[in-house]
Structure formats: C-alpha cells, structure tokens
Amino acid sequence: MFDLAPATDYSLLLLRFMAGITYIKSGITDLQNPDERSKSIGTSKGFTLFLGVAEIAGGAGVVAGVLPQFAALGLILIMLGAMQKKIFVWKTGFWGKDGFGWSYDLTLVSMLLVIACTDGGRLVIIP
C-alpha cells in the first residue's frame, strides 16, 4: 500500500512534542500554585514542587531530544504514581467520574513507552 517508514522519525518528533508539551504545562501548573495543587492531589508542598520541576525537566528533555529515553522513563514513573493514586487511593475507574479517570494517564504512558523504546527516533540532540 503506502510506505510510511520514511515518516517514522517525523512521527516520533511529533509524538515527543505532544507528550513533552503536556508535561511542561503540567509542571508549570504545579509550580504556579503549589499550595493549592498539593491539596488537590494529596501530597506535600515540597513533593508537589519536586513533581513540577521533574515534569518540566522531563518534558523539555523529551521535546528537545536530550536523553529522551531517560526523560521518558522518568515521566513514566511519575505517571505510574499518578495512576496508583487514582486506582487504589481515590478508587477512580478507567474513565472516571466527569472524565477524570486514569485513561488519560495510560495514554500518556503508552506515548512515553514508544519514545523510550525508540529512543525518540533519529531527530534527537543527545540520544
């Protein structure tokens, strides 16, 4: 049919951009009002600040292609923590009430897993 293999690296670049921007924005939200954010997710202010910095750093690494495999694996760990809280602590279903389940988290983990397994493709700065 179609040979889409030549577009693989550009597709991975788009995937890295979309995933990374999501985490950068989330990290900025964590840092803008850490008191409110820490209460909403049930963590300490210090841990919320750590999460914000980690999300920004990981997201930037994924977008820029600087150690994308390492950055993706770090972000996967953050998402597994979020999923653990949603599933076992908050007892949220896959779709969740009002659309706040862990389906979104699993989608991001899947994106990050592709980035980690491909090392972000060939369009990276530091593999």
Buried (B, 14 or more C-beta within 10 A) or exposed (E): EEEEEEEEBEEBBEBBBEBBBBBBEBBEBBBEEBEEBBEEBEBEEEBBBBBBEBBBBBBBBBBBBBBBBBBBBBBBBBBEEBBEBBBEEBEBEEEBEEEEBBBBBBEBBEBBEBBBEBBBBEEBEEE
